[in-house]
Amino acid sequence: MPDATTTPSDRASPRHFPLALVVTAGLAGMLFAVTIVLWVHYGSAVFYEMLLTGIAACF
């Protein structure tokens, strides 16, 4: 029986994520962080009114 040898291709390679996925996740994380900061700064009632005003301005 031959000796078991490992080749570089046998080793588990680190998982590589597509660049688009990394960028999208980063943008979503930043949007979430900005949302939390605005919520803390303005309070829930004012922040809610700002969201409604922004959505109304789009239509």
PyMOL commands that place a pseudoatom at each C-alpha (Angstrom):
pseudoatom trace, name=CA, resn=MET, resi=1, chain=A, elem=C, hetatm=0, pos=[0.000, 0.000, 0.000]
pseudoatom trace, name=CA, resn=PRO, resi=2, chain=A, elem=C, hetatm=0, pos=[1.528, 3.366, -0.995]
pseudoatom trace, name=CA, resn=ASP, resi=3, chain=A, elem=C, hetatm=0, pos=[2.171, 6.076, 1.525]
pseudoatom trace, name=CA, resn=ALA, resi=4, chain=A, elem=C, hetatm=0, pos=[-0.618, 8.611, 1.788]
pseudoatom trace, name=CA, resn=THR, resi=5, chain=A, elem=C, hetatm=0, pos=[0.648, 11.975, 0.655]
pseudoatom trace, name=CA, resn=THR, resi=6, chain=A, elem=C, hetatm=0, pos=[-1.227, 15.199, 0.593]
pseudoatom trace, name=CA, resn=THR, resi=7, chain=A, elem=C, hetatm=0, pos=[-1.108, 17.714, -2.170]
pseudoatom trace, name=CA, resn=PRO, resi=8, chain=A, elem=C, hetatm=0, pos=[-1.983, 21.386, -1.913]
pseudoatom trace, name=CA, resn=SER, resi=9, chain=A, elem=C, hetatm=0, pos=[-5.299, 20.693, -3.628]
pseudoatom trace, name=CA, resn=ASP, resi=10, chain=A, elem=C, hetatm=0, pos=[-6.226, 18.184, -0.893]
pseudoatom trace, name=CA, resn=ARG, resi=11, chain=A, elem=C, hetatm=0, pos=[-6.109, 20.792, 1.828]
pseudoatom trace, name=CA, resn=ALA, resi=12, chain=A, elem=C, hetatm=0, pos=[-9.262, 22.666, 2.710]
pseudoatom trace, name=CA, resn=SER, resi=13, chain=A, elem=C, hetatm=0, pos=[-9.058, 26.064, 1.100]
pseudoatom trace, name=CA, resn=PRO, resi=14, chain=A, elem=C, hetatm=0, pos=[-10.494, 29.109, 2.838]
pseudoatom trace, name=CA, resn=ARG, resi=15, chain=A, elem=C, hetatm=0, pos=[-13.935, 30.096, 1.634]
pseudoatom trace, name=CA, resn=HIS, resi=16, chain=A, elem=C, hetatm=0, pos=[-13.856, 33.095, -0.668]
pseudoatom trace, name=CA, resn=PHE, resi=17, chain=A, elem=C, hetatm=0, pos=[-16.957, 35.243, -0.841]
pseudoatom trace, name=CA, resn=PRO, resi=18, chain=A, elem=C, hetatm=0, pos=[-17.825, 37.101, -4.036]
pseudoatom trace, name=CA, resn=LEU, resi=19, chain=A, elem=C, hetatm=0, pos=[-16.976, 40.793, -3.952]
pseudoatom trace, name=CA, resn=ALA, resi=20, chain=A, elem=C, hetatm=0, pos=[-20.600, 41.777, -4.630]
pseudoatom trace, name=CA, resn=LEU, resi=21, chain=A, elem=C, hetatm=0, pos=[-21.742, 39.849, -1.551]
pseudoatom trace, name=CA, resn=VAL, resi=22, chain=A, elem=C, hetatm=0, pos=[-19.128, 41.492, 0.656]
pseudoatom trace, name=CA, resn=VAL, resi=23, chain=A, elem=C, hetatm=0, pos=[-20.005, 44.983, -0.624]
pseudoatom trace, name=CA, resn=THR, resi=24, chain=A, elem=C, hetatm=0, pos=[-23.746, 44.370, -0.198]
pseudoatom trace, name=CA, resn=ALA, resi=25, chain=A, elem=C, hetatm=0, pos=[-23.276, 43.072, 3.333]
pseudoatom trace, name=CA, resn=GLY, resi=26, chain=A, elem=C, hetatm=0, pos=[-21.080, 46.061, 4.173]
pseudoatom trace, name=CA, resn=LEU, resi=27, chain=A, elem=C, hetatm=0, pos=[-23.634, 48.537, 2.844]
pseudoatom trace, name=CA, resn=ALA, resi=28, chain=A, elem=C, hetatm=0, pos=[-26.460, 46.811, 4.707]
pseudoatom trace, name=CA, resn=GLY, resi=29, chain=A, elem=C, hetatm=0, pos=[-24.413, 46.918, 7.908]
pseudoatom trace, name=CA, resn=MET, resi=30, chain=A, elem=C, hetatm=0, pos=[-23.661, 50.614, 7.472]
pseudoatom trace, name=CA, resn=LEU, resi=31, chain=A, elem=C, hetatm=0, pos=[-27.329, 51.374, 6.764]
pseudoatom trace, name=CA, resn=PHE, resi=32, chain=A, elem=C, hetatm=0, pos=[-28.306, 49.499, 9.926]
pseudoatom trace, name=CA, resn=ALA, resi=33, chain=A, elem=C, hetatm=0, pos=[-25.686, 51.378, 11.960]
pseudoatom trace, name=CA, resn=VAL, resi=34, chain=A, elem=C, hetatm=0, pos=[-26.871, 54.750, 10.644]
pseudoatom trace, name=CA, resn=THR, resi=35, chain=A, elem=C, hetatm=0, pos=[-30.461, 53.788, 11.457]
pseudoatom trace, name=CA, resn=ILE, resi=36, chain=A, elem=C, hetatm=0, pos=[-29.543, 52.962, 15.055]
pseudoatom trace, name=CA, resn=VAL, resi=37, chain=A, elem=C, hetatm=0, pos=[-27.547, 56.186, 15.460]
pseudoatom trace, name=CA, resn=LEU, resi=38, chain=A, elem=C, hetatm=0, pos=[-30.439, 58.302, 14.137]
pseudoatom trace, name=CA, resn=TRP, resi=39, chain=A, elem=C, hetatm=0, pos=[-32.899, 56.443, 16.336]
pseudoatom trace, name=CA, resn=VAL, resi=40, chain=A, elem=C, hetatm=0, pos=[-30.812, 57.086, 19.438]
pseudoatom trace, name=CA, resn=HIS, resi=41, chain=A, elem=C, hetatm=0, pos=[-30.143, 60.717, 18.518]
pseudoatom trace, name=CA, resn=TYR, resi=42, chain=A, elem=C, hetatm=0, pos=[-33.658, 61.795, 17.527]
pseudoatom trace, name=CA, resn=GLY, resi=43, chain=A, elem=C, hetatm=0, pos=[-35.801, 59.376, 19.492]
pseudoatom trace, name=CA, resn=SER, resi=44, chain=A, elem=C, hetatm=0, pos=[-38.362, 56.967, 18.119]
pseudoatom trace, name=CA, resn=ALA, resi=45, chain=A, elem=C, hetatm=0, pos=[-41.216, 59.431, 17.461]
pseudoatom trace, name=CA, resn=VAL, resi=46, chain=A, elem=C, hetatm=0, pos=[-39.097, 61.958, 15.559]
pseudoatom trace, name=CA, resn=PHE, resi=47, chain=A, elem=C, hetatm=0, pos=[-37.264, 59.240, 13.679]
pseudoatom trace, name=CA, resn=TYR, resi=48, chain=A, elem=C, hetatm=0, pos=[-40.573, 57.654, 12.642]
pseudoatom trace, name=CA, resn=GLU, resi=49, chain=A, elem=C, hetatm=0, pos=[-41.831, 61.022, 11.367]
pseudoatom trace, name=CA, resn=MET, resi=50, chain=A, elem=C, hetatm=0, pos=[-38.594, 61.510, 9.419]
pseudoatom trace, name=CA, resn=LEU, resi=51, chain=A, elem=C, hetatm=0, pos=[-39.070, 58.128, 7.743]
pseudoatom trace, name=CA, resn=LEU, resi=52, chain=A, elem=C, hetatm=0, pos=[-42.661, 58.902, 6.818]
pseudoatom trace, name=CA, resn=THR, resi=53, chain=A, elem=C, hetatm=0, pos=[-41.674, 62.295, 5.409]
pseudoatom trace, name=CA, resn=GLY, resi=54, chain=A, elem=C, hetatm=0, pos=[-38.875, 60.749, 3.384]
pseudoatom trace, name=CA, resn=ILE, resi=55, chain=A, elem=C, hetatm=0, pos=[-41.125, 58.048, 1.951]
pseudoatom trace, name=CA, resn=ALA, resi=56, chain=A, elem=C, hetatm=0, pos=[-43.833, 60.635, 1.149]
pseudoatom trace, name=CA, resn=ALA, resi=57, chain=A, elem=C, hetatm=0, pos=[-41.236, 62.763, -0.692]
pseudoatom trace, name=CA, resn=CYS, resi=58, chain=A, elem=C, hetatm=0, pos=[-40.516, 59.818, -3.002]
pseudoatom trace, name=CA, resn=PHE, resi=59, chain=A, elem=C, hetatm=0, pos=[-44.087, 59.654, -4.264]
for i in range(1, 59): cmd.bond("trace and resi %d" % i, "trace and resi %d" % (i + 1))
show_as sticks, trace
zoom trace
